């Protein structure tokens, strides 16, 4: 049954803007450094990591398209794994998202925005944190005015951010003359398993966000047609942009400069066209991160709203503002938790933890395709995942390899990512 308070005001452009707009945020400007470092300074292996991360995201997104078109309700992954496995699994995911994954994404983006802004005016660490919190509060206020207003902001920033990115790609590939050897094996004595796991997890942070459109599927005008189109256009487009962008960086800067610089894109633009180029890319990065953060703030509270509507989370989160049609209390709570997380942890710590936690539940989400086909064989499926059952199986296997290898190579963040959902299951059975 459709929730009367939610308004169907989002079209295909809005959906693509949510997919691409959230993915193209801080990742494209920051994560190139981390991926290169974790590949053992091997350019070819780093590009391979970007490609594999893109393929994993696309395959998972296509599996989700079947789920989203057959169950077009708010909540996304939470809804699918609750239906497929148990409400406890959905609750564990929602709790992890609320306190770690999704709130951590918002925090990391806000910190990334303030850090990039600091390259223009110079900010202390405390000023960066204050600016990041103010940004979260401002964007939360905008999205509380209505889904369409938040969606329009998303569309505007999606288009604006592509200009400086295109500039780097075109000028870097055309004018860059640095000859970095495209070595296809990990360097610096790193094992293939270590480099594979850590570099792909770093790259997956930059792809995180494709699933957000499923959280707002109940507010799409035509989810059955628009969901598969939006994720296909968005994920393939972003993968191409990321690979071309990193190739342009490698043609413009030595590997050592990319790996040791917090803002390699700005440095590349400065080398190509002078200080004005560096400033333009910095502004572009700010637009990209701002838009990505807006998309997260737009989508994520809908998951907590869906949980509360199902009586599996704090009941106050089910409140809808009758004038704006937005889940007002869930939005306020998301802003508070995200702001608090800014006070703890660094950008790299947040991104590593977020990516690991997210892919635990993405793997469960993809597995839901098999469970729901057996559980509800007569459920209308306007879109069926291509290559079934092989594509979902390959996606699950790749995900498990990355998760297990990361658990071995980065136990600190990984253990947190495993323990929080387990605590969530215990809390569910104790209180819900």
C-alpha positions in Angstrom: 0.0 0.0 0.0 1.4 3.4 -1.0 2.2 5.8 1.8 0.1 8.9 1.4 2.6 11.2 2.8 5.3 10.4 0.2 5.0 12.3 -3.1 5.9 10.8 -6.5 7.8 13.8 -7.9 11.1 12.3 -9.3 11.6 11.6 -13.0 14.4 9.8 -14.9 16.7 12.8 -14.9 16.3 13.1 -11.1 17.0 9.3 -10.8 20.2 9.5 -12.9 21.3 12.6 -11.0 20.9 10.7 -7.7 22.9 7.7 -9.0 25.7 9.7 -10.7 25.5 12.7 -8.4 26.2 10.7 -5.2 28.9 8.5 -6.8 30.8 11.4 -8.3 31.7 13.2 -5.1 34.9 13.3 -3.1 36.0 9.9 -4.5 37.1 11.0 -7.9 39.2 13.8 -6.4 40.6 12.0 -3.3 40.5 8.3 -3.8 42.9 8.1 -6.7 45.7 8.7 -4.1 44.5 5.8 -1.9 44.0 3.4 -4.8 47.5 4.0 -6.1 49.0 3.7 -2.6 47.2 0.4 -2.0 48.2 -1.0 -5.3 51.8 -0.7 -4.4 52.3 2.4 -6.7 51.4 0.3 -9.7 49.5 2.4 -12.3 48.2 -0.5 -14.4 47.0 -2.4 -11.3 45.3 0.8 -10.0 43.3 1.2 -13.2 42.4 -2.5 -13.1 41.0 -1.9 -9.5 38.9 1.0 -10.8 37.5 -1.2 -13.6 36.7 -4.2 -11.3 35.0 -1.9 -8.8 32.9 -0.4 -11.6 32.0 -3.9 -12.9 31.1 -5.1 -9.4 28.9 -2.0 -8.9 27.2 -2.4 -12.3 26.4 -6.1 -11.7 25.0 -5.5 -8.3 23.0 -2.5 -9.6 21.4 -4.7 -12.3 20.5 -7.3 -9.7 18.9 -4.5 -7.6 17.0 -3.4 -10.7 15.0 -6.6 -10.5 14.3 -6.1 -6.8 13.5 -2.4 -7.1 11.0 -2.9 -10.0 9.2 -5.8 -8.3 9.2 -4.1 -4.8 9.0 -0.4 -5.5 9.0 0.7 -1.9 11.1 3.1 0.1 14.1 1.5 1.9 16.2 -0.1 -0.8 18.5 -2.8 0.5 16.7 -2.8 3.9 13.4 -3.7 2.3 14.9 -6.4 0.0 16.8 -8.3 2.7 14.0 -8.0 5.2 11.7 -9.7 2.7 14.2 -12.3 1.6 15.9 -13.2 4.9 14.3 -11.8 8.0 13.3 -8.5 9.6 16.3 -8.9 11.9 18.7 -8.8 8.9 17.0 -5.6 7.7 17.2 -4.1 11.1 20.9 -5.0 11.5 21.6 -3.2 8.2 19.5 -0.2 9.1 21.2 0.2 12.5 24.7 -0.1 10.8 23.7 2.5 8.2 22.3 4.8 10.8 25.3 4.8 13.1 28.1 3.9 10.6 27.7 3.5 6.9 25.3 6.1 5.6 25.9 8.7 8.3 29.6 8.1 7.9 29.3 8.7 4.1 27.6 12.1 4.8 30.4 12.9 7.4 33.2 11.9 5.0 31.8 14.0 2.2 31.3 17.0 4.4 34.8 16.7 5.7 36.1 16.3 2.2 34.3 19.5 1.1 35.7 21.5 4.0 39.2 20.1 3.4 39.1 21.1 -0.3 37.8 24.5 0.6 40.7 24.8 3.0 43.1 24.8 0.0 41.6 28.1 -1.0 41.4 30.0 2.3 43.4 27.9 4.8 41.4 26.4 7.7 42.5 24.8 10.9 41.4 21.3 11.8 38.6 22.5 14.1 37.4 25.0 11.5 37.2 22.2 8.9 35.0 20.2 11.3 32.8 23.2 12.0 32.4 24.0 8.3 31.5 20.3 7.6 28.8 20.3 10.3 27.3 23.6 9.0 27.2 22.1 5.5 25.3 19.1 6.7 22.8 21.3 8.6 22.2 23.6 5.5 21.7 20.7 3.1 19.4 18.9 5.6 17.3 22.1 5.8 17.0 22.3 2.0 15.9 18.6 1.7 13.3 19.1 4.5 11.5 21.5 2.1 10.5 18.6 -0.2 11.9 15.8 -2.3 11.6 17.8 -5.5 13.6 20.7 -4.2 16.4 18.3 -3.1 16.1 16.6 -6.5 16.5 19.8 -8.3 19.6 20.8 -6.3 21.0 17.3 -7.2 20.4 17.8 -10.9 22.0 21.2 -11.0 25.2 20.1 -9.2 25.3 16.9 -11.3 25.7 18.9 -14.5 27.9 21.6 -12.9 30.5 19.1 -11.6 31.1 17.5 -15.0 32.7 20.6 -16.5 36.0 20.6 -14.5 36.1 16.8 -14.7 35.8 16.9 -18.5 38.5 19.6 -18.5 41.0 17.4 -16.7 40.2 14.4 -18.9 40.4 16.3 -22.2 43.5 18.4 -21.4 45.3 15.6 -19.5 44.9 13.0 -22.3 45.7 15.6 -25.0 48.5 17.5 -23.4 50.0 15.2 -20.7 53.5 13.9 -21.5 54.4 12.0 -18.4 55.3 8.3 -19.1 54.2 6.3 -16.1 54.8 2.6 -16.9 51.4 0.8 -16.8 52.6 -2.1 -14.6 49.8 -4.7 -14.2 51.1 -6.3 -11.0 51.2 -4.8 -7.5 54.4 -3.0 -6.6 56.5 -2.4 -3.5 56.4 -6.1 -2.6 52.7 -6.2 -2.0 50.9 -9.5 -2.5 48.2 -9.7 -5.2 45.6 -10.5 -2.4 46.5 -7.5 -0.4 46.6 -5.1 -3.3 43.4 -6.6 -4.8 41.4 -6.3 -1.6 42.6 -2.9 -0.3 42.7 -1.0 -3.7 39.3 -2.3 -4.8 37.7 -1.4 -1.4 39.2 2.1 -1.8 37.8 2.4 -5.3 34.4 1.0 -4.2 34.0 4.0 -1.9 34.0 6.2 -5.0 31.2 4.0 -6.5 29.1 3.9 -3.4 25.8 5.6 -4.0 24.3 3.7 -6.9 21.9 2.0 -4.5 20.6 5.2 -3.2 18.0 5.6 -6.0 16.3 2.4 -4.7 15.8 4.0 -1.3 13.6 6.7 -2.9 11.9 4.3 -5.5 8.6 5.0 -3.9 8.9 8.6 -4.9 9.7 8.0 -8.5 7.0 8.7 -11.0 7.7 5.5 -13.0 10.0 3.2 -11.0 9.4 0.1 -13.2 10.9 1.8 -16.3 13.2 4.4 -14.7 15.1 2.3 -12.2 16.9 0.0 -14.6 17.7 2.9 -17.0 19.0 5.1 -14.2 21.4 2.6 -12.7 22.7 1.4 -16.1 23.3 4.9 -17.4 24.7 6.1 -14.1 27.1 3.3 -13.3 28.5 2.8 -16.8 28.9 6.5 -17.3 30.6 7.0 -13.9 33.0 4.0 -14.5 34.1 5.5 -17.9 34.6 8.9 -16.2 36.7 7.4 -13.4 38.9 5.4 -15.7 39.5 8.3 -18.1 40.1 10.7 -15.2 42.7 8.5 -13.7 44.4 7.9 -17.0 44.5 11.7 -17.5 46.1 12.1 -14.1 48.7 9.4 -14.9 49.6 11.3 -18.2 50.0 14.5 -16.3 51.7 13.7 -13.0 54.3 11.2 -11.9 53.0 8.3 -9.8 54.8 9.6 -6.7 53.1 13.0 -7.0 49.6 11.5 -7.3 50.2 9.2 -4.3 51.5 11.9 -2.0 49.1 14.7 -2.8 45.7 15.2 -1.1 44.4 17.0 -4.2 46.1 15.4 -7.3 43.5 16.7 -9.7 44.1 20.4 -8.7 47.9 19.8 -9.1 47.4 18.3 -12.5 45.3 21.2 -13.7 47.9 23.7 -12.3 50.6 21.9 -14.3 48.4 22.0 -17.5 47.1 25.5 -17.5 48.5 27.3 -14.5 47.0 28.5 -11.2 43.6 29.3 -12.8 43.3 25.7 -13.8 44.0 24.5 -10.2 41.4 26.9 -8.8 38.8 25.8 -11.4 39.3 22.1 -10.5 39.2 23.0 -6.8 35.8 24.7 -7.4 34.7 21.7 -9.4 35.6 19.4 -6.6 33.6 21.5 -4.2 30.6 21.3 -6.5 31.0 17.6 -6.9 31.3 16.9 -3.2 28.4 19.3 -2.3 26.2 17.6 -4.8 27.1 14.1 -3.6 26.5 15.0 0.0 23.1 16.5 -1.0 22.2 13.2 -2.6 23.0 11.2 0.5 21.1 13.6 2.7 18.1 13.4 0.3 18.1 9.5 0.2 19.3 8.0 3.4 16.6 9.2 5.9 14.0 7.4 3.7 15.6 4.1 4.8 15.0 4.9 8.5 11.5 6.1 7.7 10.8 2.8 6.0 12.1 0.9 9.0 9.9 2.9 11.4 6.9 2.5 9.2 7.4 -1.2 9.5 7.7 -0.8 13.3 11.3 -1.9 13.3 13.0 1.4 14.4 12.2 4.4 16.5 8.6 5.1 15.8 9.1 8.9 15.6 11.1 8.3 12.4 7.8 7.4 10.6 6.5 10.9 10.9 5.9 12.7 7.6 5.7 16.5 7.4 2.2 17.0 5.9 3.2 20.1 4.0 6.5 18.9 2.4 6.0 15.2 2.3 9.4 14.5 3.8 10.4 12.2 6.8 11.2 15.1 9.0 12.3 13.3 12.2 14.5 10.8 10.3 16.1 13.8 8.5 16.9 15.6 11.7 18.3 12.4 13.3 20.5 11.8 10.3 21.9 15.3 10.5 22.7 14.9 14.2 24.5 11.5 13.9 26.4 12.6 10.8 27.6 15.8 12.6 28.7 13.8 15.6 30.7 11.4 13.5 32.7 14.3 12.1 34.2 14.7 15.5 35.7 11.2 15.4 37.9 9.6 12.8 39.7 10.8 9.6 38.4 10.9 6.1 40.3 7.7 5.1 39.1 5.8 8.2 35.5 6.7 7.4 35.7 5.8 3.8 37.3 2.4 4.5 34.8 1.5 7.1 31.8 2.7 5.0 32.8 0.7 1.9 33.3 -2.5 3.9 30.0 -2.3 5.8 28.1 -1.3 2.6 29.3 -4.3 0.6 28.4 -6.8 3.4 24.7 -5.8 2.8 25.1 -5.3 -1.0 26.1 -9.0 -1.1 23.0 -9.9 0.9 20.9 -7.7 -1.4 22.2 -9.5 -4.5 21.5 -12.8 -2.8 17.9 -11.7 -2.3 17.3 -12.1 -6.0 17.6 -15.9 -5.6 15.6 -16.1 -2.4 12.7 -13.9 -3.6 12.4 -15.8 -6.9 11.9 -19.0 -4.9 9.9 -17.4 -2.1 7.6 -15.3 -4.4 7.6 -17.0 -7.8 4.5 -15.2 -9.0 5.6 -11.7 -7.9 5.4 -9.4 -11.0 9.0 -8.7 -12.2 8.9 -5.9 -14.9 12.7 -6.3 -15.2 14.6 -9.5 -14.7 18.4 -9.4 -14.2 20.3 -10.3 -17.4 22.5 -13.4 -17.3 20.6 -15.0 -14.4 21.8 -16.9 -12.5 25.4 -16.4 -13.6 25.6 -12.6 -13.2 24.4 -12.6 -9.5 26.6 -15.6 -8.7 29.7 -13.8 -10.1 28.8 -10.6 -8.2 28.4 -12.5 -4.9 31.7 -14.4 -5.4 33.7 -11.2 -6.2 32.1 -9.5 -3.2 33.0 -12.3 -0.8 36.6 -12.4 -2.1 37.0 -8.7 -1.5 35.3 -8.8 1.9 37.3 -11.8 3.2 40.6 -10.4 1.9 39.8 -7.1 3.5 38.9 -8.7 6.8 42.4 -10.3 6.7 44.3 -7.3 5.6 42.5 -4.5 7.5 41.1 -6.2 10.6 40.5 -3.1 12.7 37.9 -1.5 10.4 36.6 -4.8 9.2 35.8 -6.2 12.7 33.8 -3.0 13.4 31.9 -3.6 10.2 31.1 -7.2 11.3 30.4 -6.5 15.0 27.9 -3.7 14.5 25.4 -5.8 12.4 25.7 -8.7 14.9 24.8 -6.3 17.7 21.9 -5.1 15.6 20.5 -8.7 15.3 20.7 -9.0 19.1 19.0 -5.7 19.7 16.2 -6.6 17.3 15.4 -9.8 19.1 15.6 -8.2 22.5 13.4 -5.1 21.7 11.5 -5.5 18.4 
